[in-house]
């Protein structure tokens, strides 16, 4: 993955940052549409999602904001 921001792409292509952001949004919409179409073939019935946070130190802030926590998502 290249991880090129819309602003960087705008500089490289010589276009306005807002135009690059618009193109990025449209590309994401197309990707999301196709992923949604494929998901209907993969998933049937109820799908459950859950998240949890692991690691970090016990002292200080607890929960999502604690330093060193790793988010884990399950489907």
C-alpha positions in Angstrom: 0.0 0.0 0.0 1.4 3.4 -1.0 -0.4 5.4 1.7 -0.3 8.7 -0.3 -2.5 11.4 1.2 -4.9 13.4 -0.9 -2.7 16.5 -0.3 0.4 14.7 -1.5 -1.4 13.4 -4.6 -2.6 16.9 -5.3 1.0 18.2 -5.2 2.3 15.4 -7.4 -0.5 15.8 -10.0 -0.5 19.6 -9.8 -4.2 19.8 -8.9 -6.1 21.5 -6.1 -6.2 19.5 -2.8 -10.0 19.7 -2.8 -10.1 18.0 -6.2 -7.8 15.2 -5.0 -9.9 14.7 -1.9 -13.0 14.4 -4.1 -11.3 11.8 -6.3 -10.2 9.9 -3.2 -13.8 9.9 -1.8 -15.2 8.7 -5.1 -12.6 5.9 -5.3 -13.5 4.9 -1.7 -17.2 4.8 -2.6 -16.6 2.5 -5.6 -14.4 0.2 -3.5 -17.1 0.2 -0.7 -19.8 -0.6 -3.3 -18.0 -3.6 -4.7 -17.0 -4.9 -1.2 -20.7 -4.7 -0.2 -21.7 -6.6 -3.3 -19.2 -9.3 -2.5 -20.2 -9.4 1.2 -23.7 -10.6 0.2 -22.1 -13.7 -1.3 -19.8 -14.3 1.7 -22.1 -13.6 4.6 -25.5 -15.0 5.1 -27.7 -14.3 8.2 -26.7 -12.3 11.2 -23.1 -11.0 11.5 -21.8 -10.0 15.0 -18.9 -7.7 15.6 -17.0 -7.1 18.8 -13.9 -5.2 19.9 -11.5 -5.4 22.8 -8.3 -3.8 24.0 -5.3 -5.7 25.2 -1.9 -4.9 26.7 -0.8 -1.6 28.2 0.1 -1.0 31.8 -2.3 -1.1 34.7 -1.3 2.3 36.2 -2.9 5.5 35.2 -5.6 5.8 32.6 -7.6 2.6 31.9 -9.8 1.5 29.0 -9.6 2.8 25.4 -7.4 5.8 26.2 -4.7 3.8 28.1 -1.2 3.9 26.6 0.1 0.8 24.9 -3.3 -0.8 24.3 -3.9 -2.7 21.1 -7.4 -2.8 19.5 -8.6 -6.2 18.4 -11.8 -6.6 16.3 -13.7 -9.8 15.8 -16.3 -10.7 13.3 
